[in-house]
């Protein structure tokens, strides 16, 4: 698989349950639609953070890393997309591919789900100047007033570590090119995206699936 432009499109769901064909634009016909089993693996992992409408009619999944510049700039775009589409369900798949600092940030972020503070903490991490690593992440923990002792315990929980392992396996299985990657329906986009591109991706998924 060749890596193309970071704003390129992906074609998902070949018979092998994995390989992505780059360069296909969302909206083309699908000779090999994504199998339902693979869609469930991407969209329905029990511990995955869900934003927007939990009962929405279509799901957009974002694979991201806290040390990815394009992921940081995607935050306001995703907020606008969710606000504009009350039927959209959004799943975050934390995919720490930029090293130990990213892995620590992901552990901490997912652990905040157990304190009901995920979105607040997620947005604060995305605003870090410089690298997300243990020192900067723990500074955000203290600034947001989280229970630090509980968070450190929860970072090592089966739910947190299992979700990270699952996302890493999915990323490898799908052959994802990098972060951020956005998947909806049978198609996806990777790299920095504007609101119009993500809106079009979601609209195509609705045409394909509903």
N, C-alpha and C positions, 0 to 999 in steps of 0.2 A: 504494500500500500504506500503510495507516495503522498507526502505532505504537500498540500497546495496552499493557496492564499489563506491566511487566518480568517478571512471573512467568507471562505468557501462554504459550500453546503455538503451535507452528508446524506447518503441513502442508507437506510437502516433495514434490518430484518431479513437478510438473506437466509437461505435454507439452512445454513450452518449455524444459525442463531448467533452470528457474530459479525463477520467482516463488514466493514463499511466501504461503500464506493464513493469516493470524493469527486466533487465537480458536478453532481446532479443537483439541479435546482428544485427546491420545494415546489410542488405543484405538478410535477411530471407523473405519469402513470407508474404504478407499482407492480412489476411482474412478480416480485417476491416480498409481499407485505410482511411486516413484523409479526411473528407468532405471538398469540396471546400470552403464552407462558413467559416469553421474554419481556413483554410489556409489563406484566405483573412484577417481575423481578426488578424492573427499573422504577416503577411507580408506586408499589405497594409494600415496600419493606417497612415493617411495623414501627421501627424507631426513627424513620426518616422525618425530618422537620417538614411540616406542611403549612403553606401560607395560602392566602386568598380564600376561596370557598372550598372547605373540605369535602363538600358534596357536589363540586362543580362537574359540568358535563364533559370537560376535557382537561387533561393534565399536561403541564409543561414542566419538564425536569431540567434542572441546571446542575451540571457537574462543575465544581469550582475549587479553588485553592486560595487561602488567605494571603498568600504572597504573590498572587497573580495580578498585575496591574489592570488588565482588562476586566477581571472579576470585580475589582474595586469600583471601577467606573460603571459597571453594570447595575450596581445597587439602585441608584435613582431611576434608571430605566425600568427595572423590574417593578419598583414601587408604582410608577406611572402605569405600567401595563396592568398590574393587579387592580389599581383604582379604576381603570377604564373598562374592565371586563369582570362584572360580578359573578359570572359563571365559570371563571377560570380557577382551577386548582393548580398550585405550584408546589413542586417537591424539590427540596435541596438535597443534593448528593455531595457531601463533603469528600473531596478527592485530593488528599495531600500529597502531591507529586513533586513539590519543591523542597523536599528535605525535612530534617528533624524539626525545624521551627514550625513548619506547616503542620506536621503531624501533632505537635504539642498544641497548637492553636485549635486544630480540629477536635482533639480530645476535650479541651476545655469548653469549646463551643457546644459540643453535643452534651456535655455534662450539665450545662445550664438548663437543658430541657427538664431535668429533674427538679429544678427550682422555678420553673415557669418563666424563665427570663431569656429564652433563646434569641428572639428577634432583636431585643435591645442590645444584647451582647454581640450578636453577629454584626450588627451595623457599627457598633463601636470598634470591633476588630478591623472592619473594612476601612476605618478612618485612621488607623495607625499610620504615622509617618515613619517610613523606613520599614525594616523587616519585622514580620510577626514571628517572635520567638519567645522563649520562656519568660525573659525579663519584661518585655513589652506586653505580653499577654497577661501576666499576673498583675501588672500595673492597671490594666483595664478591669480585671477582676475586682481589685480593691476600689477603683473609682466608681464602679457600678454597684458596690455594696453587696456583692454576693457572699454567701457563706463559703469562705475559702477552704476550710477543713472538709466540708461536705463535698465541695467541688473536686478536690484532689482525690477523695475516695471514689467519687462517681466517674472520674476520668479513667479509672481502671476497671470499671464495671463491664460485665459481659455484654450489656446492650451497646455501650459506646464502642468497645473494641470490635464487637461483632459487626456493627454497622460500618465501621471503617474498612474492615476486611472485605465485607460484601461489596462496598463501593469500589475498592481497589480491584477486586476480581472482575466486576462488571466492566470497569474501564479497560482492563486488559482484554477481556473477552470480546468487547465491541471494537477494539482497536482504535479507541478515541485518540485524536491527534493532539489534544492539549486542552487547556482551560481558557475561558469557560466554554463548555459545550452545552447547547440547549437542544432538548429532544422533545418532540410532540408528534403524536401519530406515527407515521412511517418515516419521518424526516427529521433532520437536525441541522443546526448551524454551530460553527465554532468560531471563537474569537469575539472581539468587540462588536456588538450589534446595537443598532438604533431601534427606537420604538416601532417604526414602520416594519422593519424586518421581522421582529418578534411577533408583531400582530399578524403579519402574513403567515408566519409559521403556524400559529395557533389556528388561524382561519382555515388553512389547508388541512390541518388535522381534523377539524370539525367536518369538513367536506368528505374526508376519507372514512371517518369512523361513525358519524352520526346519521 
